Amino acid sequence: EPTKVTVFDVDYVVAKLGDDEVIALKDKCPHKAAALSQGRVTANGRFQCAYHGWSFDGKSGDCMEIPQIVKPDGSMPTVPSRSCATAVPAQVHQNMVWLFPGGGLEEALQAPPPPTVKEMDELGFSMSTAMREMPVDWPIVISNICDADHGLFAHQAKPFDMYSASKDYPLQVSESFPNNGKGWMMNSEVDAAEKLLEIDRNFRGVVDKKKKKKDKNEEPPLATSSLQMPTHLQLKRVDRATNTTKF
């Protein structure tokens, strides 16, 4: 089924033809500007407009059929380029669909690949998905997720405190340039220990009776975050000794 998605205020129509094959066009028929996402995908894997039945190759955008001018022998006359839709390079990576709105296939092949979550390729990894639409620009959402201090209060979620920092637990921040310098990442790490919670308990003179006593010889995991621009953010806790993810 064709599916409408919006990236940076531009509408696209996307369809999966198999587990590892996906096609995408700008969601606009060149004939009457109807949304191709309201049409269908034909048996031979083409987007067909619901208005007049024009069909388009999902990889090139070429107009493959206009029913009204098909010849009696079933062939199609040559159509001008203005009758073609706009194709968008697309691929499936780690079960997610990625679009490249920055140009054609040649530009896409020269661009950095989609970011990888290495844990998703590990044996026994399980995943749950969620989607939430927010009527704000994406940098605001990224800024919000990177702000660990808000999670303890706004979401009442104690695990966020593992990623916050304090005078006793300073945050170490660095940058890196993956994909031969074509990408940019901001990385941070801090001891995965309670910080704001501990400060709050000391301020109020409260004793946490459920809190386990610390082993002086045991180091806490590292709470790490990495932001690969523009929108790929990972938060995880890592075992110092084995460098394995503990979440």
Helices and strands as residue ranges (DSSP letters): E 3-7, E 10-18, E 21-26, G 36-38, E 40-41, E 46-48, E 55-57, E 63-65, G 67-69, G 81-83, E 90-93, E 96-99, H 105-110, G 118-121, H 138-146, G 148-150, H 151-154, G 158-163, E 172-176, E 185-191, H 196-204, E 222-228, E 232-238
